[in-house]
Amino acid sequence: MASMRQVLLYPDVEDGGWVCEVPSLPGCVAHGATKEEALNDAREAIEAWVDAARQLGREIPDDTLSAEICVV
């Protein structure tokens, strides 16, 4: 069964393309030229992060899947 993670997707204003961050997995970040590429890379990054944590015997944080939008 696939798990779900909250992913923050935003444009990379310096280098172009898109960035995805996974707040519940420290350091789990992906980049892509398009939104779709960034999201696909984020899926791979999540899988790699979780696999590495399991191999090292580390705890895998839960994800609350809650989000708030702050407009400034």
mmCIF file as Biopython writes it, N, C-alpha, C and O atoms, coordinates in Angstrom:
data_model
#
loop_
_atom_site.group_PDB
_atom_site.id
_atom_site.type_symbol
_atom_site.label_atom_id
_atom_site.label_alt_id
_atom_site.label_comp_id
_atom_site.label_asym_id
_atom_site.label_entity_id
_atom_site.label_seq_id
_atom_site.pdbx_PDB_ins_code
_atom_site.Cartn_x
_atom_site.Cartn_y
_atom_site.Cartn_z
_atom_site.occupancy
_atom_site.B_iso_or_equiv
_atom_site.auth_seq_id
_atom_site.auth_asym_id
_atom_site.pdbx_PDB_model_num
ATOM 1   N N  . MET A ? 1  ? 0.835  -1.182 0.000   1.0 0.0 1  A 1 
ATOM 2   C CA . MET A ? 1  ? 0.000  0.000  0.000   1.0 0.0 1  A 1 
ATOM 3   C C  . MET A ? 1  ? 0.885  1.254  0.000   1.0 0.0 1  A 1 
ATOM 4   O O  . MET A ? 1  ? 1.817  1.363  0.797   1.0 0.0 1  A 1 
ATOM 5   N N  . ALA A ? 2  ? 0.593  2.166  -0.875  1.0 0.0 2  A 1 
ATOM 6   C CA . ALA A ? 2  ? 1.368  3.400  -0.969  1.0 0.0 2  A 1 
ATOM 7   C C  . ALA A ? 2  ? 1.008  4.330  0.184   1.0 0.0 2  A 1 
ATOM 8   O O  . ALA A ? 2  ? -0.147 4.410  0.600   1.0 0.0 2  A 1 
ATOM 9   N N  . SER A ? 3  ? 2.018  5.029  0.690   1.0 0.0 3  A 1 
ATOM 10  C CA . SER A ? 3  ? 1.754  6.000  1.732   1.0 0.0 3  A 1 
ATOM 11  C C  . SER A ? 3  ? 1.676  7.386  1.103   1.0 0.0 3  A 1 
ATOM 12  O O  . SER A ? 3  ? 2.119  7.596  -0.026  1.0 0.0 3  A 1 
ATOM 13  N N  . MET A ? 4  ? 1.114  8.311  1.838   1.0 0.0 4  A 1 
ATOM 14  C CA . MET A ? 4  ? 0.971  9.674  1.346   1.0 0.0 4  A 1 
ATOM 15  C C  . MET A ? 4  ? 1.837  10.606 2.176   1.0 0.0 4  A 1 
ATOM 16  O O  . MET A ? 4  ? 1.966  10.436 3.388   1.0 0.0 4  A 1 
ATOM 17  N N  . ARG A ? 5  ? 2.423  11.583 1.518   1.0 0.0 5  A 1 
ATOM 18  C CA . ARG A ? 5  ? 3.241  12.594 2.177   1.0 0.0 5  A 1 
ATOM 19  C C  . ARG A ? 5  ? 2.854  13.957 1.643   1.0 0.0 5  A 1 
ATOM 20  O O  . ARG A ? 5  ? 2.560  14.119 0.458   1.0 0.0 5  A 1 
ATOM 21  N N  . GLN A ? 6  ? 2.858  14.922 2.524   1.0 0.0 6  A 1 
ATOM 22  C CA . GLN A ? 6  ? 2.645  16.297 2.105   1.0 0.0 6  A 1 
ATOM 23  C C  . GLN A ? 6  ? 3.906  16.765 1.377   1.0 0.0 6  A 1 
ATOM 24  O O  . GLN A ? 6  ? 5.022  16.574 1.859   1.0 0.0 6  A 1 
ATOM 25  N N  . VAL A ? 7  ? 3.709  17.377 0.212   1.0 0.0 7  A 1 
ATOM 26  C CA . VAL A ? 7  ? 4.817  17.880 -0.592  1.0 0.0 7  A 1 
ATOM 27  C C  . VAL A ? 7  ? 4.559  19.355 -0.883  1.0 0.0 7  A 1 
ATOM 28  O O  . VAL A ? 7  ? 3.472  19.737 -1.318  1.0 0.0 7  A 1 
ATOM 29  N N  . LEU A ? 8  ? 5.572  20.171 -0.635  1.0 0.0 8  A 1 
ATOM 30  C CA . LEU A ? 8  ? 5.483  21.588 -0.973  1.0 0.0 8  A 1 
ATOM 31  C C  . LEU A ? 8  ? 6.129  21.770 -2.345  1.0 0.0 8  A 1 
ATOM 32  O O  . LEU A ? 8  ? 7.293  21.418 -2.539  1.0 0.0 8  A 1 
ATOM 33  N N  . LEU A ? 9  ? 5.377  22.315 -3.287  1.0 0.0 9  A 1 
ATOM 34  C CA . LEU A ? 9  ? 5.845  22.520 -4.652  1.0 0.0 9  A 1 
ATOM 35  C C  . LEU A ? 9  ? 5.873  24.014 -4.935  1.0 0.0 9  A 1 
ATOM 36  O O  . LEU A ? 9  ? 4.864  24.701 -4.778  1.0 0.0 9  A 1 
ATOM 37  N N  . TYR A ? 10 ? 7.033  24.516 -5.352  1.0 0.0 10 A 1 
ATOM 38  C CA . TYR A ? 10 ? 7.127  25.945 -5.642  1.0 0.0 10 A 1 
ATOM 39  C C  . TYR A ? 10 ? 8.176  26.174 -6.733  1.0 0.0 10 A 1 
ATOM 40  O O  . TYR A ? 10 ? 9.080  25.360 -6.919  1.0 0.0 10 A 1 
ATOM 41  N N  . PRO A ? 11 ? 8.041  27.304 -7.457  1.0 0.0 11 A 1 
ATOM 42  C CA . PRO A ? 11 ? 9.000  27.585 -8.526  1.0 0.0 11 A 1 
ATOM 43  C C  . PRO A ? 11 ? 10.380 27.921 -7.976  1.0 0.0 11 A 1 
ATOM 44  O O  . PRO A ? 11 ? 10.509 28.561 -6.932  1.0 0.0 11 A 1 
ATOM 45  N N  . ASP A ? 12 ? 11.404 27.478 -8.693  1.0 0.0 12 A 1 
ATOM 46  C CA . ASP A ? 12 ? 12.782 27.804 -8.350  1.0 0.0 12 A 1 
ATOM 47  C C  . ASP A ? 12 ? 13.136 29.092 -9.085  1.0 0.0 12 A 1 
ATOM 48  O O  . ASP A ? 12 ? 13.474 29.067 -10.268 1.0 0.0 12 A 1 
ATOM 49  N N  . VAL A ? 13 ? 13.058 30.212 -8.381  1.0 0.0 13 A 1 
ATOM 50  C CA . VAL A ? 13 ? 13.248 31.514 -9.015  1.0 0.0 13 A 1 
ATOM 51  C C  . VAL A ? 13 ? 14.702 31.771 -9.429  1.0 0.0 13 A 1 
ATOM 52  O O  . VAL A ? 13 ? 14.952 32.597 -10.308 1.0 0.0 13 A 1 
ATOM 53  N N  . GLU A ? 14 ? 15.642 31.090 -8.820  1.0 0.0 14 A 1 
ATOM 54  C CA . GLU A ? 14 ? 17.056 31.297 -9.159  1.0 0.0 14 A 1 
ATOM 55  C C  . GLU A ? 14 ? 17.499 30.458 -10.353 1.0 0.0 14 A 1 
ATOM 56  O O  . GLU A ? 14 ? 18.152 30.968 -11.263 1.0 0.0 14 A 1 
ATOM 57  N N  . ASP A ? 15 ? 17.149 29.182 -10.353 1.0 0.0 15 A 1 
ATOM 58  C CA . ASP A ? 15 ? 17.647 28.263 -11.377 1.0 0.0 15 A 1 
ATOM 59  C C  . ASP A ? 15 ? 16.593 27.857 -12.401 1.0 0.0 15 A 1 
ATOM 60  O O  . ASP A ? 15 ? 16.912 27.179 -13.378 1.0 0.0 15 A 1 
ATOM 61  N N  . GLY A ? 16 ? 15.345 28.261 -12.191 1.0 0.0 16 A 1 
ATOM 62  C CA . GLY A ? 16 ? 14.266 27.820 -13.066 1.0 0.0 16 A 1 
ATOM 63  C C  . GLY A ? 16 ? 13.752 26.459 -12.657 1.0 0.0 16 A 1 
ATOM 64  O O  . GLY A ? 16 ? 14.361 25.781 -11.829 1.0 0.0 16 A 1 
ATOM 65  N N  . GLY A ? 17 ? 12.662 26.065 -13.217 1.0 0.0 17 A 1 
ATOM 66  C CA . GLY A ? 17 ? 12.060 24.779 -12.883 1.0 0.0 17 A 1 
ATOM 67  C C  . GLY A ? 17 ? 11.264 24.860 -11.594 1.0 0.0 17 A 1 
ATOM 68  O O  . GLY A ? 17 ? 10.773 25.921 -11.209 1.0 0.0 17 A 1 
ATOM 69  N N  . TRP A ? 18 ? 11.147 23.717 -10.938 1.0 0.0 18 A 1 
ATOM 70  C CA . TRP A ? 18 ? 10.302 23.580 -9.752  1.0 0.0 18 A 1 
ATOM 71  C C  . TRP A ? 18 ? 11.025 22.807 -8.665  1.0 0.0 18 A 1 
ATOM 72  O O  . TRP A ? 18 ? 11.852 21.941 -8.952  1.0 0.0 18 A 1 
ATOM 73  N N  . VAL A ? 19 ? 10.713 23.120 -7.426  1.0 0.0 19 A 1 
ATOM 74  C CA . VAL A ? 19 ? 11.289 22.447 -6.257  1.0 0.0 19 A 1 
ATOM 75  C C  . VAL A ? 19 ? 10.161 21.795 -5.470  1.0 0.0 19 A 1 
ATOM 76  O O  . VAL A ? 19 ? 9.084  22.373 -5.322  1.0 0.0 19 A 1 
ATOM 77  N N  . CYS A ? 20 ? 10.411 20.596 -4.968  1.0 0.0 20 A 1 
ATOM 78  C CA . CYS A ? 20 ? 9.495  19.906 -4.056  1.0 0.0 20 A 1 
ATOM 79  C C  . CYS A ? 20 ? 10.238 19.642 -2.755  1.0 0.0 20 A 1 
ATOM 80  O O  . CYS A ? 20 ? 11.361 19.138 -2.763  1.0 0.0 20 A 1 
ATOM 81  N N  . GLU A ? 21 ? 9.616  19.980 -1.659  1.0 0.0 21 A 1 
ATOM 82  C CA . GLU A ? 21 ? 10.145 19.654 -0.336  1.0 0.0 21 A 1 
ATOM 83  C C  . GLU A ? 21 ? 9.130  18.782 0.386   1.0 0.0 21 A 1 
ATOM 84  O O  . GLU A ? 21 ? 7.922  18.953 0.221   1.0 0.0 21 A 1 
ATOM 85  N N  . VAL A ? 22 ? 9.625  17.853 1.182   1.0 0.0 22 A 1 
ATOM 86  C CA . VAL A ? 22 ? 8.771  16.972 1.974   1.0 0.0 22 A 1 
ATOM 87  C C  . VAL A ? 22 ? 9.013  17.324 3.440   1.0 0.0 22 A 1 
ATOM 88  O O  . VAL A ? 22 ? 9.982  16.847 4.032   1.0 0.0 22 A 1 
ATOM 89  N N  . PRO A ? 23 ? 8.148  18.150 4.036   1.0 0.0 23 A 1 
ATOM 90  C CA . PRO A ? 23 ? 8.395  18.654 5.391   1.0 0.0 23 A 1 
ATOM 91  C C  . PRO A ? 23 ? 8.591  17.578 6.458   1.0 0.0 23 A 1 
ATOM 92  O O  . PRO A ? 23 ? 9.356  17.779 7.401   1.0 0.0 23 A 1 
ATOM 93  N N  . SER A ? 24 ? 7.912  16.443 6.322   1.0 0.0 24 A 1 
ATOM 94  C CA . SER A ? 24 ? 8.010  15.419 7.365   1.0 0.0 24 A 1 
ATOM 95  C C  . SER A ? 24 ? 9.282  14.582 7.272   1.0 0.0 24 A 1 
ATOM 96  O O  . SER A ? 24 ? 9.583  13.814 8.186   1.0 0.0 24 A 1 
ATOM 97  N N  . LEU A ? 25 ? 10.036 14.722 6.170   1.0 0.0 25 A 1 
ATOM 98  C CA . LEU A ? 25 ? 11.276 13.961 5.993   1.0 0.0 25 A 1 
ATOM 99  C C  . LEU A ? 25 ? 12.430 14.950 5.822   1.0 0.0 25 A 1 
ATOM 100 O O  . LEU A ? 25 ? 12.666 15.433 4.715   1.0 0.0 25 A 1 
ATOM 101 N N  . PRO A ? 26 ? 13.144 15.257 6.895   1.0 0.0 26 A 1 
ATOM 102 C CA . PRO A ? 26 ? 14.200 16.269 6.839   1.0 0.0 26 A 1 
ATOM 103 C C  . PRO A ? 26 ? 15.203 16.016 5.713   1.0 0.0 26 A 1 
ATOM 104 O O  . PRO A ? 26 ? 15.754 14.923 5.581   1.0 0.0 26 A 1 
ATOM 105 N N  . GLY A ? 27 ? 15.423 17.052 4.910   1.0 0.0 27 A 1 
ATOM 106 C CA . GLY A ? 27 ? 16.387 16.964 3.826   1.0 0.0 27 A 1 
ATOM 107 C C  . GLY A ? 27 ? 15.873 16.322 2.557   1.0 0.0 27 A 1 
ATOM 108 O O  . GLY A ? 27 ? 16.621 16.186 1.589   1.0 0.0 27 A 1 
ATOM 109 N N  . CYS A ? 28 ? 14.607 15.922 2.541   1.0 0.0 28 A 1 
ATOM 110 C CA . CYS A ? 28 ? 14.037 15.274 1.362   1.0 0.0 28 A 1 
ATOM 111 C C  . CYS A ? 28 ? 13.519 16.352 0.413   1.0 0.0 28 A 1 
ATOM 112 O O  . CYS A ? 28 ? 12.465 16.947 0.636   1.0 0.0 28 A 1 
ATOM 113 N N  . VAL A ? 29 ? 14.295 16.589 -0.662  1.0 0.0 29 A 1 
ATOM 114 C CA . VAL A ? 29 ? 14.013 17.660 -1.615  1.0 0.0 29 A 1 
ATOM 115 C C  . VAL A ? 29 ? 14.225 17.118 -3.025  1.0 0.0 29 A 1 
ATOM 116 O O  . VAL A ? 29 ? 15.100 16.282 -3.251  1.0 0.0 29 A 1 
ATOM 117 N N  . ALA A ? 30 ? 13.422 17.598 -3.968  1.0 0.0 30 A 1 
ATOM 118 C CA . ALA A ? 30 ? 13.569 17.205 -5.366  1.0 0.0 30 A 1 
ATOM 119 C C  . ALA A ? 30 ? 13.424 18.445 -6.241  1.0 0.0 30 A 1 
ATOM 120 O O  . ALA A ? 30 ? 12.857 19.457 -5.828  1.0 0.0 30 A 1 
ATOM 121 N N  . HIS A ? 31 ? 13.947 18.342 -7.454  1.0 0.0 31 A 1 
ATOM 122 C CA . HIS A ? 31 ? 13.909 19.461 -8.394  1.0 0.0 31 A 1 
ATOM 123 C C  . HIS A ? 31 ? 13.578 18.903 -9.777  1.0 0.0 31 A 1 
ATOM 124 O O  . HIS A ? 31 ? 14.004 17.804 -10.131 1.0 0.0 31 A 1 
ATOM 125 N N  . GLY A ? 32 ? 12.811 19.675 -10.555 1.0 0.0 32 A 1 
ATOM 126 C CA . GLY A ? 32 ? 12.504 19.262 -11.917 1.0 0.0 32 A 1 
ATOM 127 C C  . GLY A ? 32 ? 12.251 20.458 -12.812 1.0 0.0 32 A 1 
ATOM 128 O O  . GLY A ? 32 ? 11.926 21.545 -12.335 1.0 0.0 32 A 1 
ATOM 129 N N  . ALA A ? 33 ? 12.401 20.253 -14.107 1.0 0.0 33 A 1 
ATOM 130 C CA . ALA A ? 33 ? 12.178 21.327 -15.069 1.0 0.0 33 A 1 
ATOM 131 C C  . ALA A ? 33 ? 10.694 21.695 -15.165 1.0 0.0 33 A 1 
ATOM 132 O O  . ALA A ? 33 ? 10.348 22.841 -15.453 1.0 0.0 33 A 1 
ATOM 133 N N  . THR A ? 34 ? 9.826  20.713 -14.920 1.0 0.0 34 A 1 
ATOM 134 C CA . THR A ? 34 ? 8.379  20.938 -14.939 1.0 0.0 34 A 1 
ATOM 135 C C  . THR A ? 34 ? 7.800  20.491 -13.599 1.0 0.0 34 A 1 
ATOM 136 O O  . THR A ? 34 ? 8.467  19.814 -12.817 1.0 0.0 34 A 1 
ATOM 137 N N  . LYS A ? 35 ? 6.551  20.879 -13.347 1.0 0.0 35 A 1 
ATOM 138 C CA . LYS A ? 35 ? 5.891  20.433 -12.111 1.0 0.0 35 A 1 
ATOM 139 C C  . LYS A ? 35 ? 5.834  18.914 -12.065 1.0 0.0 35 A 1 
ATOM 140 O O  . LYS A ? 35 ? 6.117  18.306 -11.033 1.0 0.0 35 A 1 
ATOM 141 N N  . GLU A ? 36 ? 5.467  18.304 -13.188 1.0 0.0 36 A 1 
ATOM 142 C CA . GLU A ? 36 ? 5.330  16.844 -13.232 1.0 0.0 36 A 1 
ATOM 143 C C  . GLU A ? 36 ? 6.661  16.151 -12.951 1.0 0.0 36 A 1 
ATOM 144 O O  . GLU A ? 36 ? 6.715  15.170 -12.209 1.0 0.0 36 A 1 
ATOM 145 N N  . GLU A ? 37 ? 7.734  16.668 -13.548 1.0 0.0 37 A 1 
ATOM 146 C CA . GLU A ? 37 ? 9.057  16.088 -13.315 1.0 0.0 37 A 1 
ATOM 147 C C  . GLU A ? 37 ? 9.474  16.237 -11.856 1.0 0.0 37 A 1 
ATOM 148 O O  . GLU A ? 37 ? 10.023 15.306 -11.266 1.0 0.0 37 A 1 
ATOM 149 N N  . ALA A ? 38 ? 9.216  17.403 -11.275 1.0 0.0 38 A 1 
ATOM 150 C CA . ALA A ? 38 ? 9.561  17.625 -9.872  1.0 0.0 38 A 1 
ATOM 151 C C  . ALA A ? 38 ? 8.776  16.678 -8.965  1.0 0.0 38 A 1 
ATOM 152 O O  . ALA A ? 38 ? 9.338  16.126 -8.019  1.0 0.0 38 A 1 
ATOM 153 N N  . LEU A ? 39 ? 7.498  16.485 -9.239  1.0 0.0 39 A 1 
ATOM 154 C CA . LEU A ? 39 ? 6.682  15.582 -8.417  1.0 0.0 39 A 1 
ATOM 155 C C  . LEU A ? 39 ? 7.130  14.130 -8.574  1.0 0.0 39 A 1 
ATOM 156 O O  . LEU A ? 39 ? 7.173  13.387 -7.593  1.0 0.0 39 A 1 
ATOM 157 N N  . ASN A ? 40 ? 7.463  13.721 -9.793  1.0 0.0 40 A 1 
ATOM 158 C CA . ASN A ? 40 ? 7.972  12.363 -9.993  1.0 0.0 40 A 1 
ATOM 159 C C  . ASN A ? 40 ? 9.292  12.167 -9.252  1.0 0.0 40 A 1 
ATOM 160 O O  . ASN A ? 40 ? 9.511  11.131 -8.623  1.0 0.0 40 A 1 
ATOM 161 N N  . ASP A ? 41 ? 10.172 13.171 -9.332  1.0 0.0 41 A 1 
ATOM 162 C CA . ASP A ? 41 ? 11.440 13.090 -8.603  1.0 0.0 41 A 1 
ATOM 163 C C  . ASP A ? 41 ? 11.204 13.074 -7.099  1.0 0.0 41 A 1 
ATOM 164 O O  . ASP A ? 41 ? 11.943 12.420 -6.362  1.0 0.0 41 A 1 
ATOM 165 N N  . ALA A ? 42 ? 10.173 13.793 -6.637  1.0 0.0 42 A 1 
ATOM 166 C CA . ALA A ? 42 ? 9.847  13.787 -5.206  1.0 0.0 42 A 1 
ATOM 167 C C  . ALA A ? 42 ? 9.408  12.397 -4.764  1.0 0.0 42 A 1 
ATOM 168 O O  . ALA A ? 42 ? 9.785  11.950 -3.681  1.0 0.0 42 A 1 
ATOM 169 N N  . ARG A ? 43 ? 8.622  11.710 -5.580  1.0 0.0 43 A 1 
ATOM 170 C CA . ARG A ? 43 ? 8.222  10.334 -5.240  1.0 0.0 43 A 1 
ATOM 171 C C  . ARG A ? 43 ? 9.454  9.441  -5.067  1.0 0.0 43 A 1 
ATOM 172 O O  . ARG A ? 43 ? 9.545  8.661  -4.119  1.0 0.0 43 A 1 
ATOM 173 N N  . GLU A ? 44 ? 10.394 9.572  -5.999  1.0 0.0 44 A 1 
ATOM 174 C CA . GLU A ? 44 ? 11.622 8.774  -5.911  1.0 0.0 44 A 1 
ATOM 175 C C  . GLU A ? 44 ? 12.444 9.150  -4.678  1.0 0.0 44 A 1 
ATOM 176 O O  . GLU A ? 44 ? 13.016 8.285  -4.016  1.0 0.0 44 A 1 
ATOM 177 N N  . ALA A ? 45 ? 12.497 10.452 -4.379  1.0 0.0 45 A 1 
ATOM 178 C CA . ALA A ? 45 ? 13.249 10.911 -3.207  1.0 0.0 45 A 1 
ATOM 179 C C  . ALA A ? 45 ? 12.623 10.391 -1.913  1.0 0.0 45 A 1 
ATOM 180 O O  . ALA A ? 45 ? 13.337 10.003 -0.989  1.0 0.0 45 A 1 
ATOM 181 N N  . ILE A ? 46 ? 11.301 10.383 -1.848  1.0 0.0 46 A 1 
ATOM 182 C CA . ILE A ? 46 ? 10.606 9.856  -0.664  1.0 0.0 46 A 1 
ATOM 183 C C  . ILE A ? 46 ? 10.932 8.378  -0.482  1.0 0.0 46 A 1 
ATOM 184 O O  . ILE A ? 46 ? 11.272 7.946  0.620   1.0 0.0 46 A 1 
ATOM 185 N N  . GLU A ? 47 ? 10.828 7.602  -1.561  1.0 0.0 47 A 1 
ATOM 186 C CA . GLU A ? 47 ? 11.130 6.171  -1.484  1.0 0.0 47 A 1 
ATOM 187 C C  . GLU A ? 47 ? 12.571 5.949  -1.028  1.0 0.0 47 A 1 
ATOM 188 O O  . GLU A ? 47 ? 12.829 5.095  -0.180  1.0 0.0 47 A 1 
ATOM 189 N N  . ALA A ? 48 ? 13.508 6.711  -1.584  1.0 0.0 48 A 1 
ATOM 190 C CA . ALA A ? 48 ? 14.913 6.563  -1.212  1.0 0.0 48 A 1 
ATOM 191 C C  . ALA A ? 48 ? 15.140 6.947  0.246   1.0 0.0 48 A 1 
ATOM 192 O O  . ALA A ? 48 ? 15.895 6.280  0.954   1.0 0.0 48 A 1 
ATOM 193 N N  . TRP A ? 49 ? 14.486 8.024  0.700   1.0 0.0 49 A 1 
ATOM 194 C CA . TRP A ? 49 ? 14.629 8.482  2.083   1.0 0.0 49 A 1 
ATOM 195 C C  . TRP A ? 49 ? 14.135 7.394  3.036   1.0 0.0 49 A 1 
ATOM 196 O O  . TRP A ? 49 ? 14.817 7.050  4.001   1.0 0.0 49 A 1 
ATOM 197 N N  . VAL A ? 50 ? 12.957 6.862  2.763   1.0 0.0 50 A 1 
ATOM 198 C CA . VAL A ? 50 ? 12.364 5.839  3.637   1.0 0.0 50 A 1 
ATOM 199 C C  . VAL A ? 50 ? 13.203 4.563  3.618   1.0 0.0 50 A 1 
ATOM 200 O O  . VAL A ? 50 ? 13.446 3.972  4.670   1.0 0.0 50 A 1 
ATOM 201 N N  . ASP A ? 51 ? 13.650 4.130  2.435   1.0 0.0 51 A 1 
ATOM 202 C CA . ASP A ? 51 ? 14.494 2.932  2.345   1.0 0.0 51 A 1 
ATOM 203 C C  . ASP A ? 51 ? 15.784 3.097  3.146   1.0 0.0 51 A 1 
ATOM 204 O O  . ASP A ? 51 ? 16.193 2.188  3.868   1.0 0.0 51 A 1 
ATOM 205 N N  . ALA A ? 52 ? 16.423 4.266  3.014   1.0 0.0 52 A 1 
ATOM 206 C CA . ALA A ? 52 ? 17.668 4.510  3.754   1.0 0.0 52 A 1 
ATOM 207 C C  . ALA A ? 52 ? 17.424 4.509  5.260   1.0 0.0 52 A 1 
ATOM 208 O O  . ALA A ? 52 ? 18.221 3.955  6.017   1.0 0.0 52 A 1 
ATOM 209 N N  . ALA A ? 53 ? 16.328 5.124  5.698   1.0 0.0 53 A 1 
ATOM 210 C CA . ALA A ? 53 ? 16.010 5.142  7.129   1.0 0.0 53 A 1 
ATOM 211 C C  . ALA A ? 53 ? 15.801 3.729  7.655   1.0 0.0 53 A 1 
ATOM 212 O O  . ALA A ? 53 ? 16.278 3.386  8.737   1.0 0.0 53 A 1 
ATOM 213 N N  . ARG A ? 54 ? 15.089 2.911  6.888   1.0 0.0 54 A 1 
ATOM 214 C CA . ARG A ? 54 ? 14.863 1.513  7.313   1.0 0.0 54 A 1 
ATOM 215 C C  . ARG A ? 54 ? 16.176 0.755  7.412   1.0 0.0 54 A 1 
ATOM 216 O O  . ARG A ? 54 ? 16.402 0.026  8.378   1.0 0.0 54 A 1 
ATOM 217 N N  . GLN A ? 55 ? 17.045 0.922  6.418   1.0 0.0 55 A 1 
ATOM 218 C CA . GLN A ? 55 ? 18.328 0.209  6.418   1.0 0.0 55 A 1 
ATOM 219 C C  . GLN A ? 55 ? 19.201 0.621  7.599   1.0 0.0 55 A 1 
ATOM 220 O O  . GLN A ? 55 ? 19.973 -0.181 8.122   1.0 0.0 55 A 1 
ATOM 221 N N  . LEU A ? 56 ? 19.068 1.880  8.011   1.0 0.0 56 A 1 
ATOM 222 C CA . LEU A ? 56 ? 19.862 2.377  9.137   1.0 0.0 56 A 1 
ATOM 223 C C  . LEU A ? 56 ? 19.168 2.159  10.481  1.0 0.0 56 A 1 
ATOM 224 O O  . LEU A ? 56 ? 19.724 2.490  11.529  1.0 0.0 56 A 1 
ATOM 225 N N  . GLY A ? 57 ? 17.956 1.603  10.453  1.0 0.0 57 A 1 
ATOM 226 C CA . GLY A ? 57 ? 17.221 1.362  11.684  1.0 0.0 57 A 1 
ATOM 227 C C  . GLY A ? 57 ? 16.677 2.629  12.321  1.0 0.0 57 A 1 
ATOM 228 O O  . GLY A ? 57 ? 16.437 2.671  13.527  1.0 0.0 57 A 1 
ATOM 229 N N  . ARG A ? 58 ? 16.483 3.660  11.513  1.0 0.0 58 A 1 
ATOM 230 C CA . ARG A ? 58 ? 15.981 4.934  12.036  1.0 0.0 58 A 1 
ATOM 231 C C  . ARG A ? 58 ? 14.465 5.010  11.919  1.0 0.0 58 A 1 
ATOM 232 O O  . ARG A ? 58 ? 13.843 4.346  11.090  1.0 0.0 58 A 1 
ATOM 233 N N  . GLU A ? 59 ? 13.902 5.839  12.778  1.0 0.0 59 A 1 
ATOM 234 C CA . GLU A ? 59 ? 12.455 6.035  12.789  1.0 0.0 59 A 1 
ATOM 235 C C  . GLU A ? 59 ? 12.022 6.829  11.561  1.0 0.0 59 A 1 
ATOM 236 O O  . GLU A ? 59 ? 12.699 7.771  11.147  1.0 0.0 59 A 1 
ATOM 237 N N  . ILE A ? 60 ? 10.894 6.443  10.988  1.0 0.0 60 A 1 
ATOM 238 C CA . ILE A ? 60 ? 10.326 7.159  9.851   1.0 0.0 60 A 1 
ATOM 239 C C  . ILE A ? 60 ? 9.187  8.019  10.390  1.0 0.0 60 A 1 
ATOM 240 O O  . ILE A ? 60 ? 8.189  7.486  10.875  1.0 0.0 60 A 1 
ATOM 241 N N  . PRO A ? 61 ? 9.324  9.332  10.313  1.0 0.0 61 A 1 
ATOM 242 C CA . PRO A ? 61 ? 8.308  10.226 10.888  1.0 0.0 61 A 1 
ATOM 243 C C  . PRO A ? 61 ? 6.945  10.069 10.211  1.0 0.0 61 A 1 
ATOM 244 O O  . PRO A ? 61 ? 6.854  9.800  9.014   1.0 0.0 61 A 1 
ATOM 245 N N  . ASP A ? 62 ? 5.902  10.242 11.003  1.0 0.0 62 A 1 
ATOM 246 C CA . ASP A ? 62 ? 4.557  10.279 10.446  1.0 0.0 62 A 1 
ATOM 247 C C  . ASP A ? 62 ? 4.356  11.595 9.718   1.0 0.0 62 A 1 
ATOM 248 O O  . ASP A ? 62 ? 5.104  12.550 9.927   1.0 0.0 62 A 1 
ATOM 249 N N  . ASP A ? 63 ? 3.357  11.643 8.875   1.0 0.0 63 A 1 
ATOM 250 C CA . ASP A ? 63 ? 2.994  12.868 8.177   1.0 0.0 63 A 1 
ATOM 251 C C  . ASP A ? 63 ? 1.551  13.181 8.521   1.0 0.0 63 A 1 
ATOM 252 O O  . ASP A ? 63 ? 0.680  12.318 8.412   1.0 0.0 63 A 1 
ATOM 253 N N  . THR A ? 64 ? 1.297  14.412 8.934   1.0 0.0 64 A 1 
ATOM 254 C CA . THR A ? 64 ? -0.056 14.789 9.344   1.0 0.0 64 A 1 
ATOM 255 C C  . THR A ? 64 ? -0.958 15.109 8.162   1.0 0.0 64 A 1 
ATOM 256 O O  . THR A ? 64 ? -2.181 15.090 8.300   1.0 0.0 64 A 1 
ATOM 257 N N  . LEU A ? 65 ? -0.383 15.401 7.010   1.0 0.0 65 A 1 
ATOM 258 C CA . LEU A ? 65 ? -1.136 15.750 5.801   1.0 0.0 65 A 1 
ATOM 259 C C  . LEU A ? 65 ? -2.027 16.966 5.999   1.0 0.0 65 A 1 
ATOM 260 O O  . LEU A ? 65 ? -3.041 17.107 5.316   1.0 0.0 65 A 1 
ATOM 261 N N  . SER A ? 66 ? -1.668 17.831 6.910   1.0 0.0 66 A 1 
ATOM 262 C CA . SER A ? 66 ? -2.429 19.061 7.088   1.0 0.0 66 A 1 
ATOM 263 C C  . SER A ? 66 ? -1.645 20.199 6.455   1.0 0.0 66 A 1 
ATOM 264 O O  . SER A ? 66 ? -0.418 20.151 6.376   1.0 0.0 66 A 1 
ATOM 265 N N  . ALA A ? 67 ? -2.354 21.214 6.010   1.0 0.0 67 A 1 
ATOM 266 C CA . ALA A ? 67 ? -1.688 22.346 5.369   1.0 0.0 67 A 1 
ATOM 267 C C  . ALA A ? 67 ? -2.466 23.617 5.633   1.0 0.0 67 A 1 
ATOM 268 O O  . ALA A ? 67 ? -3.690 23.607 5.767   1.0 0.0 67 A 1 
ATOM 269 N N  . GLU A ? 68 ? -1.747 24.685 5.704   1.0 0.0 68 A 1 
ATOM 270 C CA . GLU A ? 68 ? -2.329 26.020 5.824   1.0 0.0 68 A 1 
ATOM 271 C C  . GLU A ? 68 ? -1.700 26.882 4.745   1.0 0.0 68 A 1 
ATOM 272 O O  . GLU A ? 68 ? -0.536 26.691 4.393   1.0 0.0 68 A 1 
ATOM 273 N N  . ILE A ? 69 ? -2.440 27.802 4.232   1.0 0.0 69 A 1 
ATOM 274 C CA . ILE A ? 69 ? -1.925 28.721 3.234   1.0 0.0 69 A 1 
ATOM 275 C C  . ILE A ? 69 ? -1.867 30.112 3.845   1.0 0.0 69 A 1 
ATOM 276 O O  . ILE A ? 69 ? -2.857 30.608 4.383   1.0 0.0 69 A 1 
ATOM 277 N N  . CYS A ? 70 ? -0.710 30.726 3.757   1.0 0.0 70 A 1 
ATOM 278 C CA . CYS A ? 70 ? -0.522 32.074 4.297   1.0 0.0 70 A 1 
ATOM 279 C C  . CYS A ? 70 ? -0.244 33.012 3.137   1.0 0.0 70 A 1 
ATOM 280 O O  . CYS A ? 70 ? 0.789  32.902 2.477   1.0 0.0 70 A 1 
ATOM 281 N N  . VAL A ? 71 ? -1.149 33.920 2.891   1.0 0.0 71 A 1 
ATOM 282 C CA . VAL A ? 71 ? -0.974 34.894 1.821   1.0 0.0 71 A 1 
ATOM 283 C C  . VAL A ? 71 ? -0.505 36.202 2.421   1.0 0.0 71 A 1 
ATOM 284 O O  . VAL A ? 71 ? -1.121 36.730 3.347   1.0 0.0 71 A 1 
ATOM 285 N N  . VAL A ? 72 ? 0.600  36.727 1.884   1.0 0.0 72 A 1 
ATOM 286 C CA . VAL A ? 72 ? 1.141  37.991 2.395   1.0 0.0 72 A 1 
ATOM 287 C C  . VAL A ? 72 ? 1.209  39.032 1.302   1.0 0.0 72 A 1 
ATOM 288 O O  . VAL A ? 72 ? 1.638  40.158 1.549   1.0 0.0 72 A 1 
#
